[in-house]
Amino acid sequence: MVAIAWTENYGVGVHILDADHRMLIDLINKFDANVAEGARHKEVSRILDA
């Protein structure tokens, strides 16, 4: 399960901004999943660096 699911309601109507927002939501979901699975500091750091 994802922490945040993108919906078009989050869109602002500007393609490049919406793409950035989708990427941020994806990173949040990856971070959440890694922490929940007990990922190592190094793996979580890579997500935060992104």
matplotlib code that plots the C-alpha trace (Angstrom):
import matplotlib.pyplot as plt

x = [0.0, 1.2, 1.3, 0.1, -1.7, -1.5, -4.9, -5.6, -7.0, -3.4, -2.6, -2.1, -2.5, 1.2, 2.8, 6.3, 5.0, 2.6, 5.5, 7.7, 4.8, 4.3, 8.1, 7.9, 5.0, 6.8, 9.9, 7.7, 6.2, 9.6, 10.8, 7.8, 8.1, 11.8, 11.4, 8.5, 10.7, 13.6, 15.9, 19.4, 20.5, 22.3, 19.3, 17.1, 19.7, 19.7, 16.0, 16.4, 19.3, 17.0]
y = [0.0, 3.5, 6.3, 8.8, 7.9, 10.5, 11.7, 14.3, 16.5, 17.1, 18.5, 22.2, 22.0, 22.7, 19.6, 20.1, 20.9, 18.0, 15.7, 17.0, 16.5, 12.9, 12.3, 13.7, 11.5, 8.5, 9.3, 9.7, 6.3, 4.7, 6.3, 5.1, 1.6, 1.4, 2.6, 0.2, -2.7, -1.7, -0.6, 0.3, 3.9, 3.9, 2.8, 5.4, 8.1, 7.4, 8.2, 11.4, 12.5, 12.2]
z = [0.0, -0.8, 1.7, -0.9, -4.1, -6.9, -8.2, -10.8, -8.0, -6.9, -10.4, -10.9, -14.7, -15.5, -16.9, -15.6, -12.1, -12.1, -13.1, -10.3, -7.8, -9.0, -8.6, -5.0, -4.1, -5.6, -3.4, -0.3, -1.0, -1.5, 1.7, 3.6, 2.3, 3.0, 6.6, 7.2, 5.9, 8.1, 5.3, 6.1, 6.6, 3.3, 1.3, 2.9, 2.4, -1.3, -1.4, 0.6, -1.6, -4.7]

ax = plt.figure().add_subplot(projection="3d")
ax.plot(x, y, z, "-o")
ax.set_aspect("equal")
plt.show()
